[in-house]
Amino acid sequence: MTDVKLALDEVHALVVDTLMRCGCDEENAAAVARVITAAERDGCHSHGLMRLAGYAATLKSGKVNGKARPRVEQIAPAVVRVDGDGGFAPLALETGRQPLVDCARKNGIAALALVDIYHFAALWTEIEPLAEAGLCALACTSYKPAVIPAGGKKALYGTNPIAFGWPRKSGNPVVFDQATSVVARGEVMLAAREGHQMAEGVGVDADGNPTTDPNAILEGSLLAFGGHKGSSLAMMVELLAGGLIGESFSFEAARRDNNDGGPPQGGEFILAMDPGMFGDAEGWLDHSELLFEQIAAQEGTRLPGDRRHANRERNTRDGISLSQAVYDKILEL
Amino acid sequence: MTDVKLALDEVHALVVDTLMRCGCDEENAAAVARVITAAERDGCHSHGLMRLAGYAATLKSGKVNGKARPRVEQIAPAVVRVDGDGGFAPLALETGRQPLVDCARKNGIAALALVDIYHFAALWTEIEPLAEAGLCALACTSYKPAVIPAGGKKALYGTNPIAFGWPRKSGNPVVFDQATSVVARGEVMLAAREGHQMAEGVGVDADGNPTTDPNAILEGSLLAFGGHKGSSLAMMVELLAGGLIGESFSFEAARRDNNDGGPPQGGEFILAMDPGMFGDAEGWLDHSELLFEQIAAQEGTRLPGDRRHANRERNTRDGISLSQAVYDKILEL
């Protein structure tokens, strides 16, 4: 099969075009295009062009407002809220970013509550700009039930990722972004397509019994990473991105969702802190480098994000390639 | 071996007496006694009277200031800092608690940075009062290197617990408190004493090779829970409880420590949020009960803290029992 080579600005244009044909206005389409292009740029294909069909489906089904006008409101001295107006998350996030940065720089710490959004992107794309602005940041969001609470048999939590970022003296910030499930659902889908088994402890079948068959897991549920500890964290994400900010839990989002293949309506919680206001204004940047040196000094270790940054350099220069079949499918959308 | 029965107020008095004989003033001794008594009350023996010898050792070695006078300072509109004056963590925490609660209620979100403390207690004892005050709270602290970064061979991170709490409409708040290592070091010590093997994946020997021998693990290192995901969280704890607040990373704390058997000097990070200020002031308490109902409805699951609360009821009524040998050792301190 021949591959299609695309420069990153061609990826961006392809996404904008596709979403505008499906009912987005340019502002909303461009915001989504920025996160999809960033994902492709960093080799994070599970959140790249692969997601475009899902975005398109939710526009076509009428679930998502492609012309959303997110509204920012300061609802407490250190809490910023963005009502996403039923649109995709990226524009809501971009709308709330600078108010969050300003709020954190004024108070030392601030939170951003995003409600009425449809979130289908990687969280590291949201954390990185905050860390580049010199802030320590944490984000989490829920989804639809895919993960069973420890000890149980039925999915209740979303894969509920948590992302965290820390600024560096030079170069890219340290950012991790990880699902609270053992593996992401996308990896199971890939295994099913390619016909190989999953490792033990990844998921259970529809009756809650352990299995390594990816198809059975897709009909069943994923397990939280690290047993009850990951399960607790998944619960925490439900509370932060749902209970705290007045948005849906995963099980509520699923009840309302039309299962058009795109994301359900939900919320996101983002925390930002200015380390310069926590007591070590002069030293904190140099100090944290000492920790990163200690990690990097051990053979076999890696700072979170290292792999993405290596991909970024290469893909920014060389562009990305995708199969003709995938490319044709996008053109059909 | 005969057991000694103690009512909870006798546990408290025993700790106060012991610590005052070792050089604490009454205020510091009573604050430590409250967390040790709470641990025994909740059946959390690893953080109960078992720790008293370590507390005593640090007083005797002159490392810890038994007459510490913690100083509170508001260093940013939403950041409270407590300088622990080189004392045990509990009094510093009690000193900072109400300022943190007030700050969170004023701003929606607030952070407490605790520095120059010696932390040897369970974090849930600190989170619970915040959740009882109606706040969502998160705490973390580092220690001395015990956990290897994913892929590496040498311990760099402490067991770095993360605790989180959420208020409930009635009854005890939901609180979890979990090390970012697969198991706590105390469990390995217990296995070594009782002569049984650990499970695979808990730790490595001094050369970084996997082992199930608890003695080899004690000379080696623990692994983070859930592989690289737990390792990322352990790194995050180092950054929050160290880099952010201008306190030591675990590896720095170890370098300075005199290894007297007690905790090293370090810091702690606590976050508090008032859910009533995040956009769902009327509904959040009822709403979160819906999630807890969904969790509890599944056979085999449990809300974090359930086991402790059952112990609490029993031990508050019946007191606790400890072996004559352990009791005699305490009296010797």
HADDOCK unambig.tbl for C-alpha pairs under 7 A between the chains (distance, minus, plus):
assign (segid A and resid 76 and name CA) (segid B and resid 107 and name CA) 5.76 0.50 0.50
assign (segid A and resid 76 and name CA) (segid B and resid 108 and name CA) 5.74 0.50 0.50
assign (segid A and resid 76 and name CA) (segid B and resid 277 and name CA) 6.35 0.50 0.50
assign (segid A and resid 77 and name CA) (segid B and resid 107 and name CA) 4.73 0.50 0.50
assign (segid A and resid 77 and name CA) (segid B and resid 108 and name CA) 6.84 0.50 0.50
assign (segid A and resid 78 and name CA) (segid B and resid 107 and name CA) 5.09 0.50 0.50
assign (segid A and resid 78 and name CA) (segid B and resid 108 and name CA) 5.92 0.50 0.50
assign (segid A and resid 78 and name CA) (segid B and resid 109 and name CA) 6.14 0.50 0.50
assign (segid A and resid 79 and name CA) (segid B and resid 108 and name CA) 6.13 0.50 0.50
assign (segid A and resid 79 and name CA) (segid B and resid 278 and name CA) 6.99 0.50 0.50
assign (segid A and resid 107 and name CA) (segid B and resid 76 and name CA) 5.75 0.50 0.50
assign (segid A and resid 107 and name CA) (segid B and resid 77 and name CA) 4.73 0.50 0.50
assign (segid A and resid 107 and name CA) (segid B and resid 78 and name CA) 5.10 0.50 0.50
assign (segid A and resid 108 and name CA) (segid B and resid 76 and name CA) 5.73 0.50 0.50
assign (segid A and resid 108 and name CA) (segid B and resid 77 and name CA) 6.84 0.50 0.50
assign (segid A and resid 108 and name CA) (segid B and resid 78 and name CA) 5.92 0.50 0.50
assign (segid A and resid 108 and name CA) (segid B and resid 79 and name CA) 6.13 0.50 0.50
assign (segid A and resid 109 and name CA) (segid B and resid 78 and name CA) 6.14 0.50 0.50
assign (segid A and resid 109 and name CA) (segid B and resid 110 and name CA) 6.61 0.50 0.50
assign (segid A and resid 110 and name CA) (segid B and resid 109 and name CA) 6.61 0.50 0.50
assign (segid A and resid 149 and name CA) (segid B and resid 295 and name CA) 6.83 0.50 0.50
assign (segid A and resid 149 and name CA) (segid B and resid 301 and name CA) 6.69 0.50 0.50
assign (segid A and resid 150 and name CA) (segid B and resid 301 and name CA) 6.08 0.50 0.50
assign (segid A and resid 151 and name CA) (segid B and resid 300 and name CA) 4.69 0.50 0.50
assign (segid A and resid 151 and name CA) (segid B and resid 301 and name CA) 4.68 0.50 0.50
assign (segid A and resid 152 and name CA) (segid B and resid 298 and name CA) 5.54 0.50 0.50
assign (segid A and resid 152 and name CA) (segid B and resid 299 and name CA) 5.97 0.50 0.50
assign (segid A and resid 152 and name CA) (segid B and resid 300 and name CA) 5.23 0.50 0.50
assign (segid A and resid 152 and name CA) (segid B and resid 301 and name CA) 5.20 0.50 0.50
assign (segid A and resid 178 and name CA) (segid B and resid 229 and name CA) 6.79 0.50 0.50
assign (segid A and resid 225 and name CA) (segid B and resid 226 and name CA) 5.44 0.50 0.50
assign (segid A and resid 226 and name CA) (segid B and resid 225 and name CA) 5.43 0.50 0.50
assign (segid A and resid 226 and name CA) (segid B and resid 226 and name CA) 4.23 0.50 0.50
assign (segid A and resid 229 and name CA) (segid B and resid 178 and name CA) 6.80 0.50 0.50
assign (segid A and resid 243 and name CA) (segid B and resid 284 and name CA) 5.84 0.50 0.50
assign (segid A and resid 243 and name CA) (segid B and resid 287 and name CA) 6.42 0.50 0.50
assign (segid A and resid 243 and name CA) (segid B and resid 288 and name CA) 5.49 0.50 0.50
assign (segid A and resid 244 and name CA) (segid B and resid 275 and name CA) 5.22 0.50 0.50
assign (segid A and resid 244 and name CA) (segid B and resid 278 and name CA) 6.41 0.50 0.50
assign (segid A and resid 244 and name CA) (segid B and resid 284 and name CA) 6.64 0.50 0.50
assign (segid A and resid 245 and name CA) (segid B and resid 278 and name CA) 5.18 0.50 0.50
assign (segid A and resid 245 and name CA) (segid B and resid 279 and name CA) 5.86 0.50 0.50
assign (segid A and resid 245 and name CA) (segid B and resid 280 and name CA) 6.49 0.50 0.50
assign (segid A and resid 246 and name CA) (segid B and resid 279 and name CA) 6.09 0.50 0.50
assign (segid A and resid 246 and name CA) (segid B and resid 280 and name CA) 4.92 0.50 0.50
assign (segid A and resid 246 and name CA) (segid B and resid 284 and name CA) 6.51 0.50 0.50
assign (segid A and resid 275 and name CA) (segid B and resid 244 and name CA) 5.23 0.50 0.50
assign (segid A and resid 277 and name CA) (segid B and resid 76 and name CA) 6.35 0.50 0.50
assign (segid A and resid 278 and name CA) (segid B and resid 79 and name CA) 6.99 0.50 0.50
assign (segid A and resid 278 and name CA) (segid B and resid 244 and name CA) 6.39 0.50 0.50
assign (segid A and resid 278 and name CA) (segid B and resid 245 and name CA) 5.17 0.50 0.50
assign (segid A and resid 279 and name CA) (segid B and resid 245 and name CA) 5.86 0.50 0.50
assign (segid A and resid 279 and name CA) (segid B and resid 246 and name CA) 6.09 0.50 0.50
assign (segid A and resid 280 and name CA) (segid B and resid 245 and name CA) 6.49 0.50 0.50
assign (segid A and resid 280 and name CA) (segid B and resid 246 and name CA) 4.92 0.50 0.50
assign (segid A and resid 284 and name CA) (segid B and resid 243 and name CA) 5.84 0.50 0.50
assign (segid A and resid 284 and name CA) (segid B and resid 244 and name CA) 6.64 0.50 0.50
assign (segid A and resid 284 and name CA) (segid B and resid 246 and name CA) 6.50 0.50 0.50
assign (segid A and resid 287 and name CA) (segid B and resid 243 and name CA) 6.42 0.50 0.50
assign (segid A and resid 288 and name CA) (segid B and resid 243 and name CA) 5.49 0.50 0.50
assign (segid A and resid 295 and name CA) (segid B and resid 149 and name CA) 6.83 0.50 0.50
assign (segid A and resid 298 and name CA) (segid B and resid 152 and name CA) 5.53 0.50 0.50
assign (segid A and resid 299 and name CA) (segid B and resid 152 and name CA) 5.97 0.50 0.50
assign (segid A and resid 300 and name CA) (segid B and resid 151 and name CA) 4.69 0.50 0.50
assign (segid A and resid 300 and name CA) (segid B and resid 152 and name CA) 5.25 0.50 0.50
assign (segid A and resid 301 and name CA) (segid B and resid 149 and name CA) 6.70 0.50 0.50
assign (segid A and resid 301 and name CA) (segid B and resid 150 and name CA) 6.08 0.50 0.50
assign (segid A and resid 301 and name CA) (segid B and resid 151 and name CA) 4.68 0.50 0.50
assign (segid A and resid 301 and name CA) (segid B and resid 152 and name CA) 5.19 0.50 0.50
